[in-house]
């Protein structure tokens, strides 16, 4: 049996990124708020790496994980944490990620792990690659996808470069592009509702 058919349905949990349209948030069952309050607008491009952008990125990472199906072998035994790995200069994001301490993702605790480009990803279900690691993508992406990691990054043209989800600012809002072929290569299945929200999807 193809391992993709062994995956269990994913139930969305947690708060939604405020930058996704309210009508689609309602369809997904997400709340239009972050930490119980209406989220602040996404900062302009000149404010990249700000605390506001970091908070929105954390919300995105959490929710995109809710709409991703991993191979059973990649998740491991029931009760094993979901590991969110951070690679590169992610200081502001690391602080924002403290809000996930009491969260669970697909019924599993969320564990954070910090990596450098010298320590290629292993046992990571989600991998956030900071802008500082752009020149190392040729090393990082094959290793990450071989381990069934969902790769996300704000690096320009990340999805075109072989990453799975690229984040960017457009007209003051955070948007994302998806490389569906890279997701399949990593053995991942992204929910159809997630794909509908993407600015673009390549490699269907």
Secondary structure as GFF3:
##gff-version 3
##sequence-region A 1 204
A	DSSP	three_ten_helix	3	6	.	.	.	ID=ss1
A	DSSP	alpha_helix	22	28	.	.	.	ID=ss2
A	DSSP	three_ten_helix	45	47	.	.	.	ID=ss3
A	DSSP	alpha_helix	51	66	.	.	.	ID=ss4
A	DSSP	beta_strand	68	69	.	.	.	ID=ss5
A	DSSP	alpha_helix	72	75	.	.	.	ID=ss6
A	DSSP	beta_strand	82	87	.	.	.	ID=ss7
A	DSSP	alpha_helix	91	96	.	.	.	ID=ss8
A	DSSP	three_ten_helix	97	100	.	.	.	ID=ss9
A	DSSP	beta_strand	104	105	.	.	.	ID=ss10
A	DSSP	beta_strand	108	115	.	.	.	ID=ss11
A	DSSP	beta_strand	126	129	.	.	.	ID=ss12
A	DSSP	three_ten_helix	131	136	.	.	.	ID=ss13
A	DSSP	alpha_helix	137	146	.	.	.	ID=ss14
A	DSSP	beta_strand	150	153	.	.	.	ID=ss15
A	DSSP	beta_strand	165	170	.	.	.	ID=ss16
A	DSSP	beta_strand	173	179	.	.	.	ID=ss17
A	DSSP	alpha_helix	180	185	.	.	.	ID=ss18
A	DSSP	beta_strand	189	190	.	.	.	ID=ss19
A	DSSP	alpha_helix	192	197	.	.	.	ID=ss20
A	DSSP	beta_strand	200	202	.	.	.	ID=ss21
###
